[in-house]
Amino acid sequence: EVIKVEPPGRGDALRYYGTDRRYDGMAPAFIAVNAGKRSVVLDLKQPDDLAMARELIARADVLVENFRPGVMARFGLDAPAMRALNPRLVYCSVSGYGQSGPRRDWPAIDNIVQATSGMMSLGGDPDSPPMRVGFPVVDTLTGQTAAFAILAALLRRERSGEGDFLDVAMFDATIAFMASAVVPWLVSGRALERTGNTGYSGQPTSALFEARDGHRVSLGVVQQHQFELLARLLEQPQWLQDPRFADPETRRANATAMQTELSAVLRTRDGADWEHLLSSAGIPCGMVRDIGEAMSLPQL
């Protein structure tokens, strides 16, 4: 059971998020992260409402708050006080940069942390400007990080009988989420090259290609056996004899030639045909869809 505490008046500002006023009060963005929760209105500046908040916390398993650091302490609802009230409480604070450090008091929202964490520098083509991910990925991954931490704390409570305090920072969660980019820099001192729609492997056969009907398909051919299977399926046996395409390193060195030949073949059928044919044969392939098309797939 999740009880969301909202301020009096209009409630959570996310209820009015977006430009379509028809959904005011229950905006799609609000529904996305609040479905299934209960709601209570409390004005924490009023003594009676503050007392009611303390009653809720006293019998709760978990408290999650995402005020700026220090705000809960001003209400008398900080972690030490609430864990004294309820020793089994798992108290989770979510903030932009954490409860300590030089950026502790700096405000942060999703696109700010996408910028400060280096995330924006990773996407797009090498000669394009930084670009944010097209949905609030930092908000989402921070929430999932907090949920994972809470579950771990609840498991430990089953063993120890004691609650815990969790300090979840959007910045920290994002850096951990980007381990596949961060660790190579820590090891080599070199940032990953921006490769646009080419996959993490850098292989020219792991990229976007246009099909006959204008749809784009994404291939994920990164291993040698996958490339050999692809060549046979596409009836291009000469690729297996061409020294330019002999192995992943030579294909990477001759990426333009490889993609030129592959593009010519993939333009001979429609995108959905390639997706079905290649996927059924064990070749990772997916047609690029918009959200509506993805939501209509029978898989869901």
DRENKOLFI-252592 format. One line per 10 residues: number of its first residue (from 1); for each residue x, y, z of N, C-alpha, C. Coordinates in Angstrom, 1 decimal, padded with zeros to 4 digits. Layout:
N
NUM = X/Y/Z/X/Y/Z/X/Y/Z; ...
! end
This chain:
300
1 = 000.9/-001.2/000.0/000.0/000.0/000.0/000.9/001.2/000.0; 000.7/002.1/-001.0/001.5/003.3/-001.1/000.6/004.5/-000.9; 000.9/005.4/000.0/000.2/006.6/000.3/001.0/007.8/-000.1; 000.5/008.5/-001.1/001.2/009.7/-001.6/000.7/010.9/-000.8; 001.6/011.7/-000.2/001.2/012.9/000.5/001.3/014.1/-000.5; 000.1/014.8/-000.6/000.1/015.9/-001.6/-000.3/017.2/-000.8; 000.2/018.4/-001.3/-000.2/019.6/-000.6/-001.6/020.0/-000.9; -002.2/020.9/-000.1/-003.5/021.3/-000.3/-003.7/022.2/-001.5; -004.9/022.4/-002.0/-005.1/023.2/-003.2/-005.2/022.3/-004.4; -004.2/022.5/-005.3/-004.2/021.8/-006.6/-003.4/020.4/-006.5
11 = -002.9/020.1/-005.3/-002.2/018.9/-005.2/-000.8/018.9/-005.9; -000.3/017.7/-006.2/001.0/017.5/-006.8/001.0/018.3/-008.2; 002.0/019.1/-008.4/002.1/019.9/-009.6/002.1/019.0/-010.9; 002.5/017.7/-010.7/002.6/016.8/-011.9/001.2/016.5/-012.4; 000.1/016.8/-011.6/-001.2/016.6/-012.0/-001.6/017.5/-013.2; -000.8/018.5/-013.4/-001.2/019.5/-014.4/000.0/019.6/-015.5; 000.8/018.6/-015.5/002.0/018.6/-016.4/001.5/018.5/-017.9; 002.1/019.3/-018.7/001.8/019.2/-020.1/001.0/020.4/-020.6; 000.7/020.4/-021.9/000.1/021.6/-022.5/-001.4/021.3/-022.8; -001.9/020.1/-022.6/-003.3/019.8/-022.9/-004.1/020.0/-021.6
21 = -004.9/021.0/-021.5/-005.6/021.3/-020.3/-006.8/020.4/-020.1; -007.1/019.6/-021.0/-008.2/018.6/-020.8/-007.9/017.6/-019.7; -006.6/017.4/-019.5/-006.2/016.4/-018.5/-005.8/016.9/-017.2; -006.1/018.2/-017.0/-005.7/018.8/-015.7/-006.3/018.1/-014.5; -005.5/017.8/-013.5/-005.9/017.0/-012.4/-005.4/015.6/-012.5; -005.4/015.0/-013.7/-005.0/013.7/-013.9/-004.2/013.6/-015.2; -003.1/014.4/-015.3/-002.3/014.5/-016.5/-001.6/013.1/-016.7; -001.4/012.8/-018.0/-000.8/011.5/-018.3/000.5/011.2/-017.5; 001.4/012.3/-017.4/002.6/012.1/-016.7/002.4/011.7/-015.2; 001.3/012.3/-014.6/001.0/012.0/-013.3/000.5/010.5/-013.1
31 = -000.3/010.1/-014.1/-000.8/008.7/-014.0/000.3/007.7/-014.2; 001.3/008.1/-015.0/002.4/007.2/-015.3/003.1/006.7/-014.1; 003.2/007.6/-013.1/004.0/007.3/-011.9/003.2/007.2/-010.6; 001.9/007.3/-010.7/001.0/007.2/-009.5/-000.1/006.2/-009.6; -000.2/005.5/-010.7/-001.3/004.5/-010.8/-001.2/003.5/-009.6; -002.4/003.3/-009.0/-002.4/002.3/-007.9/-002.1/002.8/-006.5; -001.7/004.1/-006.4/-001.4/004.7/-005.1/-002.7/005.3/-004.5; -002.6/005.4/-003.2/-003.6/006.2/-002.5/-003.1/007.6/-002.3; -003.9/008.6/-001.9/-003.5/009.9/-001.8/-004.1/010.5/-000.5; -003.3/011.4/000.2/-003.8/012.1/001.3/-003.3/013.5/001.2
41 = -004.1/014.5/001.6/-003.7/015.9/001.5/-003.3/016.4/002.9; -002.0/016.8/003.0/-001.5/017.3/004.3/-000.7/018.6/004.0; -001.0/019.6/004.9/-000.2/020.8/004.9/000.8/020.7/006.0; 002.0/020.4/005.7/003.0/020.1/006.8/003.4/021.4/007.6; 002.9/022.5/007.2/003.2/023.8/007.9/002.1/023.9/009.1; 001.1/023.1/009.0/000.0/023.1/010.0/000.2/022.1/011.1; 000.2/022.4/012.4/000.5/021.4/013.5/-000.3/020.1/013.4; -001.6/020.3/013.1/-002.4/019.1/013.1/-002.0/018.1/012.0; -001.8/018.7/010.8/-001.4/017.9/009.6/000.0/017.3/009.8; 000.9/018.1/010.5/002.2/017.5/010.7/002.1/016.3/011.7
51 = 001.2/016.4/012.7/001.0/015.3/013.6/000.5/014.1/012.9; -000.4/014.3/011.9/-001.0/013.2/011.1/000.1/012.6/010.3; 001.0/013.4/009.7/002.2/012.8/009.0/003.0/011.9/009.9; 003.3/012.4/011.1/004.0/011.6/012.1/003.3/010.2/012.4; 002.0/010.3/012.4/001.2/009.0/012.7/001.4/008.1/011.5; 001.4/008.6/010.3/001.6/007.7/009.1/002.9/007.1/009.2; 003.9/007.9/009.5/005.3/007.4/009.5/005.6/006.4/010.6; 004.9/006.6/011.7/005.1/005.7/012.8/004.7/004.3/012.5; 003.8/004.1/011.6/003.3/002.7/011.2/003.7/002.3/009.8; 004.6/003.1/009.2/005.0/002.8/007.8/006.2/001.9/007.8
61 = 006.3/001.1/006.7/007.6/000.3/006.5/008.6/001.2/005.8; 008.2/002.1/004.9/009.1/002.9/004.1/008.6/004.3/004.1; 009.5/005.3/004.1/009.2/006.6/003.8/010.1/007.1/002.7; 009.5/007.6/001.6/010.3/008.2/000.5/010.0/009.7/000.4; 011.1/010.5/000.4/010.9/011.9/000.2/011.9/012.5/-000.8; 011.5/013.5/-001.5/012.4/014.1/-002.5/012.4/015.6/-002.4; 012.3/016.1/-001.2/012.5/017.6/-000.9/014.0/017.9/-001.1; 014.3/019.2/-001.3/015.7/019.6/-001.2/016.3/019.2/000.2; 017.6/018.8/000.2/018.2/018.5/001.5/018.0/019.5/002.6; 017.5/019.1/003.8/017.3/020.0/004.9/015.9/020.4/005.1
71 = 015.0/020.2/004.1/013.6/020.6/004.2/012.9/019.7/005.3; 013.1/018.4/005.2/012.4/017.5/006.1/012.9/017.8/007.5; 014.1/018.1/007.7/014.6/018.5/009.1/013.9/019.7/009.6; 013.6/020.7/008.8/012.8/021.8/009.2/011.4/021.5/009.7; 010.8/020.4/009.1/009.5/020.0/009.6/009.6/019.0/010.8; 010.9/018.7/011.2/011.0/017.7/012.3/010.8/016.3/011.8; 010.9/016.1/010.5/010.6/014.7/009.9/011.9/014.1/009.3; 013.0/014.5/009.8/014.3/014.0/009.3/014.5/012.6/009.7; 015.5/011.9/009.1/015.7/010.5/009.3/016.0/010.2/010.7; 016.9/010.8/011.4/017.2/010.4/012.8/015.9/010.5/013.7
81 = 015.1/011.6/013.5/013.9/011.7/014.3/012.9/010.6/014.0; 012.7/010.4/012.7/011.7/009.4/012.3/012.1/007.9/012.6; 013.4/007.7/012.5/013.8/006.3/012.9/013.8/006.1/014.4; 013.9/007.2/015.2/013.7/007.1/016.6/012.3/006.8/016.9; 011.4/007.4/016.1/009.9/007.2/016.3/009.6/005.8/015.9; 010.2/005.3/014.8/009.9/004.0/014.2/011.2/003.3/013.8; 011.8/002.5/014.7/013.1/002.0/014.4/013.2/001.0/013.2; 012.1/000.5/012.8/012.0/-000.4/011.7/011.8/000.3/010.3; 011.8/001.6/010.4/011.5/002.4/009.2/012.7/002.4/008.2; 012.4/002.2/007.0/013.4/002.4/005.9/013.1/003.8/005.3
91 = 014.0/004.7/005.5/013.8/006.1/005.2/014.7/006.4/004.0; 014.1/006.8/002.8/014.8/007.0/001.6/014.6/008.4/001.1; 015.8/009.1/001.1/015.8/010.5/000.5/016.3/010.5/-000.9; 015.6/011.1/-001.8/016.0/011.2/-003.2/016.2/012.7/-003.5; 017.4/013.0/-004.0/017.7/014.4/-004.3/018.6/014.5/-005.6; 018.9/015.7/-006.0/019.7/015.8/-007.2/021.1/015.3/-007.0; 021.8/015.8/-006.0/023.2/015.5/-005.8/023.5/014.8/-004.4; 022.5/014.4/-003.7/022.7/013.8/-002.4/022.7/014.7/-001.2; 022.8/014.1/-000.1/022.6/014.8/001.2/023.9/015.5/001.7; 025.0/015.3/001.0/026.3/015.9/001.3/027.0/016.3/000.0
101 = 028.1/017.0/000.2/028.9/017.4/-000.9/028.7/018.8/-001.4; 029.6/019.3/-002.3/029.5/020.7/-002.7/028.2/021.1/-003.5; 027.6/020.1/-004.1/026.4/020.4/-004.9/025.1/020.1/-004.1; 025.2/019.8/-002.8/024.1/019.3/-002.0/022.9/020.2/-002.2; 023.0/021.5/-002.2/021.9/022.4/-002.2/021.5/022.9/-003.6; 022.1/022.4/-004.6/021.8/022.8/-005.9/020.6/022.1/-006.5; 019.7/022.8/-007.1/018.5/022.2/-007.7/018.8/021.4/-008.9; 018.1/020.3/-009.1/018.3/019.5/-010.3/017.0/018.8/-010.7; 016.8/018.8/-012.0/015.7/018.0/-012.6/016.4/017.1/-013.7; 015.5/016.3/-014.4/016.1/015.3/-015.3/017.1/015.8/-016.3
111 = 016.7/016.9/-017.0/017.6/017.3/-018.1/018.9/018.0/-017.6; 018.8/018.5/-016.3/020.0/019.0/-015.7/021.0/017.9/-015.5; 020.6/016.8/-014.9/021.5/015.7/-014.6/021.9/015.0/-015.9; 021.1/015.0/-016.9/021.5/014.4/-018.2/022.7/015.2/-018.7; 022.7/016.5/-018.4/023.8/017.4/-018.8/025.1/017.2/-017.9; 024.9/017.3/-016.6/026.0/017.3/-015.7/026.7/016.0/-015.6; 026.0/014.9/-015.8/026.6/013.6/-015.7/027.4/013.1/-016.9; 027.3/013.9/-018.0/027.9/013.4/-019.2/027.0/012.7/-020.2; 025.8/012.3/-019.7/024.9/011.6/-020.6/024.7/012.2/-021.9; 024.4/013.5/-021.9/024.1/014.2/-023.2/025.3/014.2/-024.2
121 = 026.5/014.0/-023.7/027.7/014.0/-024.6/027.8/012.6/-025.3; 027.0/011.6/-024.9/027.3/010.3/-025.5/026.4/010.0/-026.7; 025.3/010.6/-026.9/024.4/010.3/-028.0/024.6/011.2/-029.2; 024.1/010.7/-030.3/024.1/011.5/-031.5/025.4/011.2/-032.3; 025.5/011.9/-033.5/026.6/011.7/-034.4/027.8/012.5/-033.9; 029.0/012.2/-034.3/030.2/012.8/-033.8/030.2/014.4/-034.0; 029.6/014.8/-035.1/029.6/016.3/-035.4/028.4/017.0/-035.0; 027.5/016.3/-034.2/026.2/017.0/-033.8/026.4/017.5/-032.4; 025.6/018.5/-032.0/025.7/019.0/-030.6/025.1/018.0/-029.6; 025.4/018.1/-028.3/024.8/017.2/-027.3/023.3/017.2/-027.4
131 = 022.8/016.0/-027.1/021.3/015.8/-027.2/020.8/015.0/-026.0; 019.7/015.5/-025.4/019.1/014.8/-024.3/018.4/013.6/-024.8; 018.3/012.6/-024.0/017.5/011.4/-024.2/016.0/011.9/-024.3; 015.2/011.3/-025.2/013.9/011.9/-025.4/012.8/011.6/-024.4; 013.1/011.1/-023.3/012.1/010.9/-022.2/012.9/011.1/-020.9; 012.2/011.3/-019.8/012.9/011.6/-018.5/013.6/010.3/-018.0; 014.7/009.9/-018.6/015.4/008.7/-018.3/016.1/008.8/-016.9; 016.6/010.0/-016.5/017.2/010.1/-015.2/016.2/010.0/-014.1; 015.0/010.6/-014.3/014.0/010.4/-013.3/013.6/008.9/-013.1; 013.5/008.2/-014.2/013.1/006.8/-014.2/014.1/006.0/-013.6
141 = 015.4/006.1/-014.0/016.4/005.2/-013.5/016.7/005.5/-012.0; 016.5/006.8/-011.6/016.7/007.1/-010.2/015.6/006.5/-009.3; 014.4/006.5/-009.8/013.3/005.9/-009.1/013.5/004.4/-009.0; 014.0/003.8/-010.1/014.3/002.3/-010.0/015.5/002.0/-009.1; 016.5/002.9/-009.1/017.6/002.7/-008.1/017.1/002.8/-006.7; 016.2/003.8/-006.4/015.7/003.9/-005.1/014.8/002.7/-004.7; 014.0/002.2/-005.6/013.2/001.0/-005.4/014.1/-000.2/-005.1; 015.1/-000.4/-005.8/016.1/-001.5/-005.6/016.7/-001.4/-004.2; 017.1/-000.2/-003.8/017.8/000.0/-002.5/016.8/-000.2/-001.4; 015.5/000.2/-001.6/014.5/000.0/-000.6/014.3/-001.5/-000.4
151 = 014.2/-002.2/-001.4/013.9/-003.7/-001.3/015.1/-004.4/-000.6; 016.3/-003.9/-000.9/017.5/-004.5/-000.3/017.5/-004.2/001.2; 017.1/-003.0/001.6/017.0/-002.6/003.0/015.9/-003.3/003.7; 014.8/-003.6/003.0/013.7/-004.4/003.7/014.2/-005.8/003.9; 014.9/-006.4/003.0/015.5/-007.7/003.1/016.4/-007.8/004.3; 017.3/-006.8/004.4/018.2/-006.7/005.6/017.4/-006.5/006.9; 016.3/-005.8/006.8/015.5/-005.6/008.0/014.9/-006.9/008.5; 014.6/-007.8/007.6/014.1/-009.1/008.0/015.1/-009.9/008.8; 016.4/-009.6/008.5/017.4/-010.3/009.2/017.9/-009.7/010.5; 017.9/-008.3/010.4/018.4/-007.6/011.6/017.4/-007.0/012.5
161 = 016.2/-006.8/011.9/015.1/-006.1/012.7/015.2/-004.6/012.7; 016.1/-004.1/012.0/016.3/-002.6/012.1/016.1/-002.0/010.7; 015.6/-000.8/010.7/015.4/000.0/009.5/016.7/000.5/009.0; 016.7/001.5/008.1/017.9/002.1/007.5/017.6/003.4/006.9; 018.7/004.2/006.6/018.6/005.4/005.9/019.2/005.3/004.5; 018.6/005.7/003.4/019.1/005.6/002.1/019.2/007.0/001.5; 020.4/007.3/001.0/020.6/008.6/000.3/020.8/008.3/-001.2; 019.7/008.6/-001.9/019.8/008.3/-003.4/019.9/009.6/-004.1; 020.9/009.8/-004.9/021.1/011.0/-005.7/020.9/010.7/-007.1; 020.2/011.6/-007.8/020.0/011.5/-009.3/021.4/011.4/-010.0
171 = 022.3/012.2/-009.6/023.6/012.2/-010.2/024.4/010.9/-010.0; 024.4/010.4/-008.8/025.1/009.1/-008.5/024.4/008.0/-009.3; 023.1/007.9/-009.3/022.4/006.9/-009.9/022.7/006.9/-011.4; 022.8/008.1/-012.0/023.1/008.2/-013.4/024.5/007.7/-013.8; 025.5/008.1/-013.0/026.8/007.7/-013.2/026.9/006.1/-013.1; 026.3/005.5/-012.1/026.3/004.1/-012.1/025.6/003.4/-013.3; 024.5/004.1/-013.7/023.7/003.6/-014.8/024.6/003.6/-016.1; 025.5/004.5/-016.2/026.3/004.7/-017.4/027.7/004.0/-017.2; 027.7/002.9/-016.5/029.0/002.2/-016.2/029.7/001.7/-017.5; 028.9/001.4/-018.5/029.5/001.0/-019.8/030.2/002.1/-020.5
181 = 030.0/003.4/-020.1/030.7/004.5/-020.6/031.7/005.0/-019.6; 031.4/005.0/-018.3/032.3/005.5/-017.3/033.5/004.6/-017.1; 033.3/003.3/-017.0/034.4/002.4/-016.7/035.5/002.5/-017.8; 035.2/002.5/-019.1/036.2/002.6/-020.1/037.0/003.9/-019.9; 036.4/005.0/-019.5/037.1/006.2/-019.3/038.0/006.1/-018.1; 037.5/005.4/-017.0/038.4/005.3/-015.8/039.6/004.4/-016.1; 039.4/003.4/-017.0/040.5/002.5/-017.3/041.5/003.1/-018.3; 041.0/003.8/-019.3/041.9/004.2/-020.4/042.1/005.7/-020.4; 041.2/006.5/-019.8/041.3/008.0/-019.8/040.7/008.5/-021.1; 040.1/007.7/-021.9/039.5/008.2/-023.2/038.0/008.0/-023.1
191 = 037.3/009.0/-023.5/035.8/008.9/-023.6/035.4/008.1/-024.8; 034.2/007.5/-024.7/033.7/006.7/-025.8/033.4/007.7/-027.0; 033.7/007.2/-028.2/033.3/007.9/-029.4/031.8/007.9/-029.6; 031.3/009.0/-030.0/029.9/009.1/-030.4/029.7/008.4/-031.7; 028.7/007.5/-031.7/028.6/006.6/-032.9/027.2/006.7/-033.5; 026.4/007.7/-033.0/025.0/007.9/-033.6/024.2/006.6/-033.4; 023.7/006.1/-034.5/022.8/004.9/-034.4/023.6/003.6/-034.5; 024.9/003.6/-034.6/025.7/002.4/-034.5/025.8/001.9/-033.1; 025.7/000.6/-032.8/025.6/000.1/-031.5/026.9/000.3/-030.7; 026.9/-000.1/-029.5/028.0/000.0/-028.5/029.2/-000.7/-029.0
201 = 029.0/-001.8/-029.8/030.2/-002.6/-030.3/031.0/-001.8/-031.4; 030.4/-000.8/-032.0/031.0/-000.1/-033.1/031.0/-000.8/-034.4; 030.3/-002.0/-034.5/030.3/-002.8/-035.7/029.4/-002.1/-036.7; 029.8/-002.0/-038.0/028.9/-001.4/-039.0/027.7/-002.2/-039.3; 027.7/-003.5/-038.9/026.5/-004.3/-039.0/025.6/-004.3/-037.8; 025.9/-003.4/-036.9/025.0/-003.1/-035.7/024.6/-001.6/-035.8; 023.6/-001.4/-036.7/023.2/000.0/-037.0/021.8/000.0/-037.6; 021.4/001.2/-038.0/020.1/001.4/-038.7/020.3/001.4/-040.2; 019.3/000.7/-040.9/019.3/000.6/-042.3/017.9/000.9/-042.8; 017.8/001.5/-044.0/016.5/001.7/-044.6/016.0/000.6/-045.5
211 = 014.8/000.2/-045.3/014.2/-000.9/-046.1/013.5/-000.3/-047.3; 012.9/-001.2/-048.1/012.3/-000.8/-049.4/011.1/000.2/-049.2; 010.3/000.0/-048.1/009.1/000.8/-047.9/009.4/002.0/-047.1; 010.7/002.3/-046.8/011.1/003.5/-046.1/011.2/003.3/-044.6; 010.7/002.2/-044.1/010.9/001.9/-042.7/012.4/001.6/-042.4; 012.8/001.9/-041.2/014.2/001.6/-040.9/014.2/000.4/-039.9; 015.2/-000.4/-040.1/015.4/-001.6/-039.3/016.8/-001.4/-038.6; 016.8/-001.9/-037.3/018.0/-001.9/-036.6/018.6/-003.3/-036.5; 019.8/-003.4/-036.9/020.5/-004.7/-036.9/021.4/-004.8/-035.7; 021.6/-005.9/-035.1/022.5/-006.1/-034.0/023.5/-007.2/-034.2
221 = 024.1/-007.2/-035.4/025.1/-008.3/-035.8/026.5/-007.9/-035.3; 026.9/-008.5/-034.2/028.2/-008.1/-033.6/029.2/-009.2/-033.4; 028.7/-010.4/-033.5/029.6/-011.6/-033.4/029.8/-012.2/-034.7; 031.0/-012.9/-034.8/031.4/-013.5/-036.1/030.4/-014.5/-036.7; 029.9/-015.4/-035.8/028.9/-016.4/-036.3/027.6/-015.7/-036.8; 027.3/-014.5/-036.2/026.1/-013.8/-036.6/026.3/-013.2/-038.0; 027.5/-012.7/-038.2/027.8/-012.1/-039.5/027.8/-013.2/-040.6; 028.4/-014.4/-040.3/028.4/-015.4/-041.3/027.0/-015.9/-041.6; 026.1/-016.0/-040.6/024.7/-016.4/-040.8/024.0/-015.3/-041.6; 024.3/-014.0/-041.4/023.6/-012.9/-042.1/024.0/-013.0/-043.6
231 = 025.3/-013.2/-043.9/025.7/-013.3/-045.2/025.0/-014.4/-046.0; 024.9/-015.6/-045.3/024.2/-016.7/-046.0/022.7/-016.4/-046.2; 022.0/-015.8/-045.2/020.6/-015.5/-045.3/020.4/-014.5/-046.4; 021.3/-013.5/-046.5/021.1/-012.5/-047.5/021.6/-012.9/-048.9; 022.1/-014.1/-049.0/022.6/-014.7/-050.2/023.8/-013.8/-050.8; 024.7/-013.5/-049.9/025.9/-012.7/-050.2/027.1/-013.5/-049.8; 027.4/-014.7/-050.4/028.5/-015.5/-050.0/029.9/-014.8/-050.2; 029.9/-013.8/-051.1/031.2/-013.2/-051.4/031.7/-012.4/-050.2; 030.8/-012.0/-049.3/031.2/-011.3/-048.1/032.1/-012.1/-047.2; 031.9/-013.4/-047.3/032.7/-014.4/-046.4/034.1/-014.6/-047.0
241 = 034.3/-014.2/-048.3/035.6/-014.3/-048.9/036.3/-013.0/-049.0; 035.6/-011.9/-048.8/036.2/-010.6/-048.9/037.1/-010.3/-047.7; 038.4/-010.0/-047.9/039.3/-009.8/-046.8/038.9/-008.5/-046.0; 038.2/-007.6/-046.6/037.7/-006.4/-045.9/036.7/-006.7/-044.8; 036.0/-007.9/-045.0/034.9/-008.2/-044.1/035.2/-009.5/-043.3; 036.5/-009.9/-043.2/036.9/-011.2/-042.7/036.5/-011.4/-041.2; 036.6/-010.3/-040.4/036.4/-010.4/-039.0/035.9/-009.1/-038.4; 035.5/-009.0/-037.2/035.0/-007.7/-036.6/035.9/-006.5/-036.8; 037.2/-006.7/-036.7/038.2/-005.6/-036.8/038.3/-005.1/-038.2; 038.3/-006.0/-039.2/038.4/-005.5/-040.5/037.1/-004.9/-041.0
251 = 036.0/-005.4/-040.5/034.7/-004.8/-040.9/034.6/-003.4/-040.3; 035.1/-003.2/-039.1/035.1/-001.9/-038.5/036.0/-001.0/-039.3; 037.1/-001.4/-039.7/038.0/-000.6/-040.5/037.5/-000.2/-041.9; 036.6/-001.1/-042.4/036.0/-000.9/-043.7/034.5/-000.6/-043.5; 034.1/000.2/-042.5/032.7/000.3/-042.2/031.9/000.9/-043.3; 032.4/001.9/-044.0/031.6/002.5/-045.1/031.3/001.5/-046.2; 032.3/000.7/-046.6/032.1/-000.3/-047.7/031.1/-001.3/-047.2; 031.2/-001.8/-045.9/030.3/-002.8/-045.4/028.9/-002.3/-045.4; 028.7/-001.1/-044.9/027.3/-000.5/-044.8/026.7/-000.2/-046.2; 027.6/000.2/-047.1/027.1/000.4/-048.5/026.5/-000.8/-049.1
261 = 027.2/-002.0/-049.0/026.8/-003.2/-049.6/025.5/-003.7/-048.8; 025.6/-003.6/-047.5/024.4/-004.1/-046.7/023.2/-003.3/-047.0; 023.3/-002.0/-047.1/022.2/-001.1/-047.4/021.5/-001.5/-048.7; 022.3/-001.8/-049.7/021.8/-002.1/-051.0/020.9/-003.4/-050.9; 021.3/-004.3/-050.1/020.5/-005.6/-050.0/019.3/-005.3/-049.2; 019.4/-004.6/-048.1/018.2/-004.3/-047.3/017.1/-003.5/-047.9; 017.5/-002.8/-049.0/016.5/-002.0/-049.7/015.6/-002.8/-050.6; 015.8/-004.1/-050.7/015.1/-005.0/-051.6/013.8/-005.6/-051.0; 013.6/-005.4/-049.6/012.4/-005.9/-049.0/011.9/-004.8/-048.0; 010.6/-005.0/-047.6/010.0/-004.1/-046.6/010.6/-004.4/-045.2
271 = 010.5/-003.4/-044.3/011.1/-003.5/-043.0/010.5/-004.6/-042.2; 009.2/-004.8/-042.2/008.5/-005.8/-041.4/009.0/-007.2/-041.9; 009.2/-007.3/-043.2/009.7/-008.6/-043.8/011.0/-009.0/-043.2; 011.9/-008.0/-043.2/013.3/-008.2/-042.7/013.3/-008.5/-041.2; 012.4/-007.8/-040.5/012.4/-008.1/-039.1/012.0/-009.5/-038.8; 011.0/-010.0/-039.5/010.5/-011.4/-039.3/011.5/-012.4/-039.8; 012.0/-012.2/-041.0/012.9/-013.2/-041.5/014.2/-013.3/-040.7; 014.8/-012.2/-040.4/016.1/-012.2/-039.7/015.9/-012.7/-038.3; 014.9/-012.1/-037.6/014.7/-012.5/-036.2/014.4/-014.0/-036.0; 013.6/-014.5/-037.0/013.3/-015.9/-036.9/014.5/-016.8/-037.1
281 = 015.5/-016.3/-037.8/016.7/-017.1/-038.1/017.8/-016.9/-037.1; 017.5/-016.0/-036.1/018.5/-015.8/-035.0/019.4/-014.6/-035.1; 019.0/-013.7/-036.1/019.7/-012.5/-036.3/019.0/-011.4/-035.5; 019.6/-010.7/-034.6/018.9/-009.6/-033.9/018.5/-008.5/-034.9; 017.2/-008.2/-035.0/016.7/-007.3/-035.9/015.4/-006.7/-035.4; 015.2/-005.4/-035.4/014.0/-004.8/-035.0/013.6/-003.6/-035.9; 012.4/-003.5/-036.3/012.0/-002.4/-037.1/011.7/-001.2/-036.2; 012.2/000.0/-036.6/012.0/001.2/-035.8/010.5/001.6/-035.8; 009.9/001.7/-034.6/008.5/002.0/-034.5/008.3/003.3/-033.7; 007.2/003.9/-033.8/006.8/005.0/-032.9/006.1/004.3/-031.7
291 = 005.8/005.2/-030.7/005.2/004.6/-029.5/003.9/003.9/-029.7; 003.0/004.5/-030.6/001.8/003.9/-030.9/001.9/002.6/-031.5; 002.8/002.4/-032.5/003.1/001.1/-033.1/003.6/000.1/-032.1; 004.5/000.5/-031.3/005.0/-000.4/-030.3/003.9/-000.9/-029.3; 003.0/000.0/-028.9/002.0/-000.3/-028.0/000.9/-001.3/-028.6; 000.9/-001.3/-029.9/-000.1/-002.2/-030.6/000.4/-003.6/-030.9; 001.7/-003.8/-030.5/002.3/-005.2/-030.8/001.6/-006.2/-030.0; 001.3/-007.4/-030.6/000.6/-008.5/-029.8/001.5/-008.9/-028.6; 002.8/-008.7/-028.7/003.7/-009.1/-027.6/003.2/-008.6/-026.2; 002.6/-007.4/-026.3/002.2/-006.7/-025.0/000.9/-007.3/-024.5
! end
